[in-house]
Amino acid sequence: MKADAMADTPPAARATAVEGVVLARALSRRIVAASQPRQRHAHLVDDAQGAQLLMVNGTRLYHLPPELTGQFRAALGSDDPVLLQGLIDSCGLRAEALIDDTPLAAPPLHALSLAIAQKCNLGCTYCYAQQGEFGGKAKSMEEQQAVKAVDLLLSQAAPGAKVNLAFMGGEPLSNRAVLRSVTGYASRQAALRQVDCRFSITTNGTLLRPDDADFFEQHGFAVTVSLDGAAEQHDRLRPFKGGKGSFDSILERIAPLLAMQRRMQVSARVTVTPFNLNLPGTLDLFIGMGFHSVGFSPLLRAANGRAEMGEAELGEMLEAMIACGLAFEQNVLQGRRYPFMNMQNALRELQRGTHRPYPCGAGAGYFGVSADGELSACHRFVGDEQGAMGSLDGGVDRARQAIWLSERHVHQQQPCSDCWARYLCGGGCHHEVLARGRSACDYIRGWLHYTIGAHHRLSQLAPDWFAAPAGKPD
């Protein structure tokens, strides 16, 4: 087997934008069928010279010549697992298991998100936070609570460590004074402890002021702006509470940030619903505006059940994501920057050999903090007893955390434990799964299947892309 065998030229390199969408539609149908779980230990992604073999243990990728491709395809299609194991052994691919059934031991705290304002001026129809208030009364975090959160975050950080303090909501800029004061406090305390404290904020963009750009640039914020497409689609999904569209106001207010970003990085995050599925158009629109990156996330769970993505819509989204991915491949091959966040993240995780028993750090080294100082597994579980994890005053509830880490391990999830994608997916967002189950497995596997193929193509035809530091221009 040779990992450097030449791959076929990406079809996107020969396609116009329209042709790319048509091609993505045809590809997605084949990909969904090819990405179905057959054997838990390996997965095959065909290409013109053979196939990419994913060894699930350790997320190891190998390129197979045609003769071995046929043998592995037969073994993966067999009901006899011994056949596959024998082939794996004969090729020298067996390795000690890197993930077992043992739950993760509680790691040091490395990130907190503060629900610094549990209130919002928008009336987004799908908001998991129930229009910012998490099912309760509108409230803001007092400075004393925010300072306690910083002290908790830094108390477990050794010199040289990196930690992240995120500001969430509701709309965090409705509590601008506390946000700014606690950022300054965290910066000073982190410097005294020789800790690298990084800051981020997720905002709807409607309350931004020109001096916010100066502040975020000074402190090197990662700024994520929630935008759900072009004006018509965005205004339908993210109006002001009075019903007026918010798109034009946001564009006016984010302009100073986009113009200034150097230390600051400004990204767009699109929540995908059945009403804004033109992802290629949205991606090009936002890249053209100057965002550092653009990412898409399907709406799988809404507090009121409205605008959630079903099976048919997720199929359409996969087609659109592949079209975006093909455009990414084309732009990389032509030496152009094309900051499609989902593609960048997937390729870099495959390059690193990312393998994990959880989808994220929620309930492990990352917690959400409510305005009242209650700790939760992440920002989505604020006010939700399922994810309660203690308080700033009492600290992390280690007993609850241990149960969480045991029960949420991917080996304890079904049908995850027998899926080839389990160590890349980690079982899916805890909040969405607990509320609605696993409705997006075909979409997730299809996207991973496509990106494995793209990884091989780009590693052969544009290897310099992988050598560039993450977060830097492509």
N, C-alpha and C positions, 0 to 999 in steps of 0.2 A: 504494500500500500504506500502511496506517495501523497503526502499532504499538499505538495506543491504542483500537483498535476494541473494543467491548464483547463480552465473552465470555459464554458461557452460564453460568447459575448452577450451581455444583458440585453434582452429584447428592447428595453427602454432606450438603449443607445440608438436604436433605429426608428423610434416611434415619435410621432407628433403627440401633442397633449391629448387630442381626441382619440388617436389610436391607442394611447396608453390606457385610457379609461376602458376602451373596448377590450383591450388585451387583459386588463385587470379582472374584468368580469369573467372572461373565459378561464383565466388562471385560478380565480378564487373557487370556482366549482370543482376543479380538479384538486386543488389544495385541501379543501374541506374533506373530500373523500380520502385523500392520501394521508391526512394528518390524524385519522381516527386511531385510537389506542389499540395496538395489537399485542405487543409484548412490553413489559414494564422496564426492561433493562436496556432497550436500544430502539432507535428510530432511524428511518432511511428517508433521505431527500434526494430524488433523482436529479442528475444533470446530464449534459450531452456526452461527457466522458466517463460516466459511471454513476456514482452517487456519493453524497455526504452521509457518513454514518455518525449519528450521535450516540455515544455511550453515556447513558443517563447518569451513572455514578461519576461524579466529578465534572459533568458537562464537557466531555472530551469529544472533539470532532476529528474525524479521519476521512480522507478521500479514498474511495474504493474504485479500483479498475473494474471494467465490465464483468470479468469472470467472477470476481468476488461479490459484485453487486447482485448477480443472479443467485448466488448461494445464500446471501443474507436475506434477500427478498423471500426466498423459499422458507428459510428458517423462521423469519418473522411472521409469515403467513401460516405456519404450522401450529397445531394445537399441542405439540410436544415441546415443552420448554427445554428439554434436554438437548434437542437438536441445536437450538440457538446457543446454549451454554457450551456445547462441544465446539461450535464454530468460533465462538469468542476465545476459548482456550487455545485452539489451534492457531489463531492469529496473534496470540500473546496479548490480548486486550483485557484479561481479567485483572482487577485491582481490588485492594482492600476497600471495603465500604467506607465512604467518608461521612455518611449520615446514617445513624441508626435510630432506634426508637427512643433514645434517651432525650428527655426534654432539655431545652437550653437552660443552663444555670443563669440566674439573674446577672446580666452584664452591668458594668458601670453605666450610669445615666449619661447620655451624650446629647440629648435633644429634648426640648420642651416646646410646645406650642401654647401660647397664651390666648384664650378667648377674651381678649382685652376689652371687647365690646360685644355683649350679647344683645345686639340690636342692629338694625339695618334700614337704610332708606329705600331699598329696592323691594319689589314684590315678586321675586323670581318664583315661578309656579312650582318648580321641582325641588326647592332648597331642602337639603337634609337637615339643616338647622331650623327648619320651620320659620323661614324668613328672618333668620338671625337670632331668634329668641329662645331656641331649643325647647319650645313648649312651655316656657314660663314667662315671667315678666321681663321687660327690657331692663338691662342693667349694664353697668360699666365696672371694670376691675379697678379697685382702688390701688394707689401707688404702693401702699404697704404690702398688699398681696403680690404685686408684680416683683417687688424687691425680694420677698421671700422665695419666689420662684427662681430668681437669678441665684440667690444664695444656695438653694438646693442643687441647681444645675452645676455650679462651680465647686461645690463641696466635694464632689466625687471625681473631679478632674485633676489628673496629675500634671505637673509642669510639662509643657510640650503638647498636651492633648488638644484636640479640636472638638468644640461643642457648637451647637446651633440653637439659637433662640428665635422662634418663629412667632409672628403676630397674626392672629386669625380673628374671625368673627362668626357671625355678624360682619359688620364693616369696621375694621380696626381703626381706621382714620377718624371715626366719630369719637375716639378717645385719644386724640393726637397728643395731648399734653403728657399723659402717662406713658404713651409709647416712646416719646422722645426722652423723657427723663430716665426711664428704666434702661433705654439703650445706652445712654451716657453712663449710668451706674454700672451696667454690665461691662462696658468697654474698660472702665477704670479698674474694676475688680479683677477682670480677666488679665489685664496687663500686670497687675501686682502679683498674680499667681502664675504668670508666664503661660497662660492658656490662650489659645486662638479661638476667640468667640466670634462666630459668624451670625449674621442676621438675615432674616427673610420676612416677607410680608405677602399675604394674599389679599388683594383689594379689588373692589368692583370698579375703582377708578373715578367714581363720580365726585369724590370729595378732595381729590388731589389739588394741591396748590403749587405754584412755581417754586416756593421755598422748600417743599418736600423733596424736589429733585436734588437740591443742594445737600439736604440732610442725608438722603439715601446714598448719594455719591460719596459723601464724607465717610460714611460707615460701611460702604461696600455692600449694600443690601442686595439680595436677590429678590426682585419685585415680580410677583406673578399677578397679572391682570386677567380677570375673568371676562372673556369675550366669546360670544357664541355664534360667530359668523358675521356676514355682512349685515348692514343696517336692518333690513326687513326681518331676517331670522333672529338676530340678536334682540331687537325690540319686542318681538313676540314672546321671547323666553325670559327676558331680563328687563321688564319695565320698572319705572318708579312706582311706588305704592299707589300713586294717583292714576296710573295707567299710561302716562306719557313714556315714550321710548327714551332709552338712556344712551344709545350708541353715539350720537353726535357730541353729546356732552363729554363722554369718556375720551373720544378722540382728541377733543380740544385740550383736555386736562393731562393726557399722557404725553403730549407732544414735547414738553420740556424734558421729560425723563428720557424719551427715546433719543433726543438730540444730545443729551449730556452723558449718557452711560459710558463709563470707562471702568471704574471699580464696580459700580452698580451694574447689574444685568437685569434687563426687563424682558420678561417672557409673557406670552399669551397662552392661556389655558382655555380650551374649548370643551364644554360639556356637550356630548353628542346625544341628541334625542331624535325621534322620528321626523322632526321638523327642520333639521339643519344638517342633512347628510351630504351636502356638496363639499366634502372635505378638501379635494384638490383646489377648488376655487378659494376656499377659506384660507388654506395654507399659503397659496401664492399672494393673496391679499395681505395677510399679516406679515409675511416675510418682506414684502414690498414696503411695508410701513417702517421696517427697521427693527423689529423685535429680535432680541438675541436668540430666542428659540420659540417654537410653536408646538404645542402638544394637544392631543385629543384623548378624551376619556369618556366611555359610554355611560349613560345614566342607567344604572341597573337597579337603583332603589331610590324612590322619592317618598318623602314623608306622607304625601297625599295620594301616592300611587299614580300620579299623572305623568305622562311623557316618558315613562320607562321604556327601555328598549326590549322588544320581544325577539323571538327567533328570526323572523323575516328581516327586521330592521338590523339586527346584528350581522346577518348575511350581507345586507347592503353596505354596512359599515366596513366589513372586511374587504369588499370590492374597492371601496373608496380608499381604505388604508393601503392596499396593495398598489393602487394607482399613485398615491403619494410616495410610496416606497420606490416605485419604478422611476418616478421623477427625481427622487433623491439619487438613485444610482446614476441616472443620466447626468445630473449636475455634477456629481463627484468626478465622473469620468472626464467631464469637460473642464474640471478645475474650478468650478463655481461653488461658492458657499450656499448651502441650502439647509438651514437649521431646523429640520424636522425632528423634534425631540424624541418621539417614540422610536424612530428608526435609529437615531444615534445611540440611545440607551440600550436597545436590543443588541445592536452590533457590538458595543463595548462589553456588554455582559457576556456575550458568546466568546469574545476575544479573551476575556479574563477567565473564562470557565466558571462563571458564577453558579454556585449550587447552594441551596438554602432550604431549611425545613419550614420556613414561615414566609409570608409574602412581603413583610416589611418589619420594622423594628417596634411596631405597636405593642405595648405591654411588656417590652423587654428593656431596651435602652432609650425608648421614646415614650413620652406621656403627654396628654393634653391637660391643660389646667383651666378650670372654669373661672368665671369672674369672682366666685365666692371662695376660690382656693381649693376646690375638690380636684383630685387627680383622676384621670380616666385613661383607658388604654391608648387613645389617640384623640385628635380634635373632633372626630365624628362621634365619639361616645360621650361627649360632654352632656351631662344630665341623664345619661342612660345607665341604669343599674347593671346591665349586662357587662359593661366595661369599667365599672367603678374600681379604682386602684388605690384608694387612700386619700390623703389630703396633705396640703403644705404643712399644716401644723403637726400632724401625726406621722408624716412620712409615707413612703410606699408600703402598702399592705402586702407583705411578702407572702403570706398564705394565699391570698387571692391571686397574686402574680404567679405563684407556682402552679396553681390549678389552671390558670389561663395558658401558661406555656406548655403544660401537659396536654390539655384538651385541644389546643389549636395547632399542635404539631401536625404537619402534612400527612404523616403516617397514620394519624387518627382520623383522617378525613376520607370520606367516600364520595365519589369514586376515585379520589385523588391517588390513593396508595398504589393503584395499578396503572396509573397514567404515565406515559413517557415524559410529559412536560412538568411533572410535579416539582422538580427542584429548580426550575426556572420560574414557574408560576407561584409556587409556595402555597397553593390552595385558594388563592383569591382573597380580595379585601375582606377582612373579618366582619366589618360592619355590614357590608352588602350581603355576605353569605348568611350571617345570622338572621338577617331580616327577610331575605328572599330566596336563599338557597343558591345553587350554582347554575345560573341560566346562560352563562357566557362561555362555557368550556369549548365549544366548537370554534367560536371566534378567537379565543386565546390560542388554542392549538394551531389554528389556521395561520394566524399572524406569526407565531414562532416558526412554523414550518417554512413560511415564505422567507423570513429573515435569516434562517440557517442557509438557505440557498443563496441569498444575497450576500451573506458573509463570505461564502466561498468565492463568488464572482469578484467581489471587491478586493478580497485579499490577494487575488491573482492579478487583477487589472489595475488596482489603485492601492497598493500596500501602504503608501505614505499616509493615507487617511488614518490608518490605525496607529501610526507613530505619533500623530499630533496629540498633544495633551488634551484630555477631556475638558470641555468648557471653552476651548480656544477656537477661533475661526477655523473652519475646515480648509 
